[in-house]
Structure formats: structure tokens, C-alpha cells
Amino acid sequence: MLAAPEDFGAAFAAAWMARDAGALASLFSDNADFVNVVGLWWQGRGAIEKAHRHAFYTFFARSRLICGKTAVRHLGGDAAVVHQRLILTGQITPDGAPAGRRTTILCAVLERHAKGWIAVAAQNTEVIANAETFLSGTSGLRPENYRAPPSPD
């Protein structure tokens, strides 16, 4: 368990860099939920560990994950929400070529227990530059940039 919610992002990245799916999963409660960047929903620590173990030996085998901006919001004394910007490089494409740099924001809900803090839910969201939403069409899901309507003021 973590000493403080602020430690979550760094611990997540350290486990990632060590390719240690068990250490990464240990940041989560037994019945935690994790939704990844493409909407896969892993329920339970075992599922979170299994998915990351597979990724660490395949498309994330040479990846590097570093932490950026962190924001923590305490929700009373025993709960907190952590937003952590993450930068990923070194991902491998299906044909084995290097993929480009990615930025995500990992949002985690943590609760305090007697021994420290643990995540009960997390969602990792891909940051798509210059896009405000997605549209689905015959060519699949694609990001779209919309101009905001004028303010009603």
C-alpha cells in the first residue's frame, strides 16, 4: 500500500518500468476496476495483473513510461482522486516497428486503509491533440476537432 495518494503515479510508473505486473497490480484492491485507453474493463486485481503481464512481454516490452503533472483531490479523510499525466514511448506496433509517443491521463480513485492507500478504480485516457470528440463512421472511430459555439452571454 502507498503512504499517500500522491505516490500512486510514481509507483505505477516504477512497476511499469520494472515490467512487474504483480507490483503494478498490488497498487489496486482485490476488487478494483481498471479501464484502459481503448475501453477494456478489467475487474479485479488478477485481471489487472494478467493484462499488464501480457502487455509487458509484447507491445510494451521496450516501452518507457514517465510521469508528468499530478493533481490530487482529497474527498474527505479516507478517499482521494489522483490525475496523473503519463508519457509513453517505445511501444511496438503489431509488425514490430517502433510506435510514436503517446500521452495519457490516468485517473485513479484511492481509499485509505490502516496500512496505507490503495486504488479501487482507475481509467487511463488517451490525449488526442486538437480533438474535442470522436465520431464513428464507416471508416471507424476518428477524432474530430470542433469549434466551440459562441458563448450565450
Protein Blocks (a to p, Z undefined) as FASTA:
>chain_A
ZZbfklmmmmmmmmmmnopaklmmmmpcfkbccddfkopacedjklmmmmmmmmmmmmmm
mgccdddddddddebjkbccdddddddehiacfkopacddddddddddddddfkbccdfb
dcdddddehiabdcddfkopcdddddddddfZZ
